[in-house]
Amino acid sequence: MDVVIFGVPAWMVRGGAFVFGLLWGSFLNVVIYRLPLGLSVVSPPSHCPACKKPVRPYDNIPVVSYAVLLGRARCCGAPMSPRYVIVELIGGLLSVGVLEIVVARTPPAAPGWLILAAFVSQFALCLGLVAAAFIDWEHMILPDEITLGGAILGLATTPVRGAEWVDVLASSIGAYVLVWFLFNFLYKKLRGRTGMGMGDAKLLALAGAWFGWKGVCFALFAGAIQGTLGSLVMRLVKGKIELPEAVKAEVAEMRRLAEEGDEEAKEALLHDPAAEAHDGFMQAAIPFGPFLILGTLEYLFLGPHVMPHILGFLVTPW
């Protein structure tokens, strides 16, 4: 970034972007907590999860309030999850990162509105992906509001990013259909269970809507490699891969309802990979969404730099 941008010193622009990201990171914590529970993300205002008392504005300052309160709620002293400050910092860093790539990749003669539109749209993508990653890690679900909404946003902002309509639309639809056919039709015929959830298929459709077929391939293979390594690390550290506590509780409740004759619960158990008891390493049910999201974010920031090398390596004869 130049020393001065829009007549403002670059360090001030970066600082403003970081604070802007912290504020949205704070909102992400609300989304991560409420969306899986089917609650509104705008009402009621922020409140303590432990005692339900409203959080006062001066106790809701990103990062600062957590540090001042030493990670405990002022109202009842209940410990606050470090996730709150982690998500806020991620929001701040992503805001600065998106600003850097937008300025670097936008032609110098581009109008200010185009730079602003590119920043807002790509930062919105990052926010949605971060929220989806934490939700999937804790609940093993990828909300349609984020996956399908993100895909629609990607298609709608195609002119802003200079992408090809045919590429992103075909890649988005193709990614969804391919995952459905391979992992929810063919794999299920061969193994008797699904190999990848349809939430993951919608997530890859989002990657296609934003980055075309190259983004889909990168996110899928980078996610698979990192997911395998992550599973191996969890195995080595914990000895086995366990379901998240929230998922255990949800599966237990579905089984209880199924035993009582609830047909919807029985159907849900049949199609929920988390409800299947798999102890083997290759069969362990882990959320794949966070790894796909990591691959998608890596492509956003590094794709133009690494893809030419990857494609060159693949087409170079041995």
N, C-alpha and C positions, 0 to 999 in steps of 0.2 A: 504494500500500500504506500502511496506517496506520503511525503511528510505532511502535506496539507490536502484535505479532500473537502470539497464543497466550501472552501474557505475556512475550514476548522482544522486545527492540528490533529494529526492522525491519532495521537495518544488519547485525545479527548473523545474522538469518535469510537475508538476501541473501548474506552472506559464506559461510555454511554451504552454501547452494545452489550457489554458485560452486565451492567446493572439491569438493562432491559431483559436480558436472558435470565437473570436471577429472579426477577419478578414473575416471569412466565414459568420458571421452574417451580416456584412456590405454588402456582395454580395447578401445575402438573400433579403435585402431591394430592390435591383434592380430587383430580380426575382418577388417579390410580386407586385411591381409596374408595370412591363412591361409584364409579362406573360399573365395576363387577357386581355391585350390590343392587344395581338398578336405581340408584338415587340420583337426584338432580345435582349437577356440578356447580350450579349457581345459587341454589337456595336449599336450606338456610345458610347463613354465613358460617365461616370456619368455627368449629367448636372442638373441644377436647374429646378424643375418642373414648377416654376412660370415664370421665364424670359428666360429659355432654355440656359443660358450661361453655359459653361463647369465648372465643379467643380475642382478647383486646388487640387493637391495631398495633400498639407498641410491642406486643409479644408475637407479632406476625411478620417481623422484618426478616427477609431471607438471610440465612447464615448467622447474622448478628444475634437475633433472638435466641437461637439454639445455643450459641456460645455463651451469651450472658446468663441464660438459665441453666447452663451446664447439662443440657440435654434432658431437662425435666419440666413438666408442665407447671406453671405458676399456680394454677387453681387447685390442684390436688397432689402435686408432686410425682405423678406417674411418669415413668421414663418414656421419652420420645424416641422413636426409631431413628437410627442414624441415616436411614433412607431419606428422610426429609432434607437434610442438608446436602446429601450426595446428589439428589435429583436437582436441587437448586443450583449447585455448582456445575452440574452437567449442562443445565440450561444456559448458564452464563458462558461457559466455554464454547458451546455449540453456536451461540449467538455471534460470538467473535469469529469463530471459524467460518460460518456462513458469510459474514461480512467480508472476510478476506477473499474467499473464492469468488464471490459475486463481483467484487471490484476487480479482481485479477482477470476474470474471464469475460468481462463486459468491455466492448470497444470503447476507447477514450471519448469518442464523439457521441456516445449513447446518451439519450435524455435522462434526467434525474428520475423521472417517474418509472422508467424501465428498470433502473437499478433498484429502486425501492420495491417495485413489484416482484423482482427476482428475489430480493432478500426476504420479503415477507412470506412469499410462497414456499421457499426452500427452508426457512426457519420453521414455518408451520409444519412442514413435512417432518423435520427433525423432532419437534415436540410430540407429534403424533406417534412417531416410531419409539421414542423413549417411553412414553406412557404405555404403549402396547407391550414393550419388552418387559417392563416391571409387572404389568397385569398378567401377562402370560407366565412369567416366572413364579408368581404367587398363586395363580388360579388355573393355569393351563388353558386359558381361553384368549382368543384374539377378537376383540369387539368389532362388529361390522361398522360401527360408527367411525372407527379409525381406519380399518383396512379398505372398505369400500369407499368411505368418505375420502381417504387419501388418494385412491385411484381416480376418483372423479376430479379431485383437485389437480392431480397430475395432468389429466387430459385437458382440463379447462385452461391450464397455464402453459400449454404446449407452445403457443406463439411467443410468450415471454421468454422462454428458454431456448427458442430457436430450434426446437425438435421437429422431427418429421411426423406428421399425423398418422400416416400409414404405419410407420414403424412402431410407435408407441401403442396404437390401438390394437394392431395385430399381435404385438408382443404381450400385451395385457391379457387379451382373450386367449391366446395360445398357451400362456403360462398356466392359466387356470384350468383349461381343458386338459393339458398334458398331465398336471398333477392329479386331477380327478381320474383320468384314465389309468395312469400307471400305479397310483397308490391307493385309490379308492374303488377301483374296478378290477384291474388285473391282479394287483397284489392281494386283494381280498379274496379273489378266486383261488389263488395259489396257497395263501397262508391262513385264510379264514379270518383275517382281521385287517383293519386299515393300516397302511404304512405311514401315512401323513394326513393330518387333519385338514379339513377344508378351510379352516382359518389360515393355515400356512399357504394354501392355494391362493386365497384372496390376498395374502401378503405378497406373494410373488406377482400376482396381477398388479398390485400397487407398484412394485419395482418396474414392471414392464411399462406401466403408464407414465412413469417418470423417466426411465433410462433406456427403454427399448430392450431388444433381445440380449444385448451385451450386458445390461444391468441385471437381467434375469439370470443369465448364466453365471455371472460373477457372484451374485448374492447366493445362489443355490450351492455352488461349489465351495465358496469361501465359508458359507454357513455350515455345510456338511463337514468340512475339515475342522473348523473351530469347534463345532458341536461334538465331534468325535474326541478331540483333544480335551475338551471340557469334561466329557463323560469319564475319560480315563483319569483325569486329575481327581474328580469326585470319588471314583472308585478307590484310588490310591489313598486319599485322605480319610474318607469315611468308611471304606470297606464295602459299601453298597450304595446304590442310588435310591433314595427314598422320595416319595411324592411330597410336594409341599403340604404343610399342615392344613391350609385352607382346602386343598383338593381332597385330602383324606376325609375331612369333615363332610364335604359335599358328596363324596362317593358313599360314605357311611349312611348319610341321610337318604340318598337315592335307593340304596339297598334295603333300608328299612321300609321305605314306601313301596318298593317292589314286592317285598315279602307280604305286605298288607294288601296286595292286589292292584296297586296303581299301575295301569297299563303304560302310561307315559313314562314312568320311572323305569319300567322294564325295557322299553324301547330305547331310552337314553343310555342305559347300561350296555346295551348291545352295540352301540355306536360310539362309546366313549373309551378311547385307548387307556385312559387313566384307571378305568374300572377293572382292567384285566391285570391279573397277578403275573408279572414277568420278572423273574429274578436274574436271568442271564444278562451278561453285559450287553449283547446285541439286541436284547429284547426289553431293556429297561425303558420305562415310559418317562421321558424327560421333555420339557418344553423346548421345541425346536425353534419357536418364534424368535426368542432373543438372539439366537445365532444367525438366523436369516436377517434380522434387523441390523445386527452388527455388520454383516456383509453388505447390506444396502447402504448403510452410512459410510462404510469404507469406500464404496463405489462413488458416492456423492463427492467425497473429498479427494480420493486418489485415483478414481477411474480413468480420467484423461491421461494420467501419467503412467499408469501400469498396464492398461489394456493394450497399447501398441506393442509393448514388450511381450505380453502373454500371447497375443495373436501371432507375433513374429516367431515366437518359439514354436507354436503349434504348426505353423505352415512351413517351417524350415526343415528340409529333408535331413535325415540322420546321416 
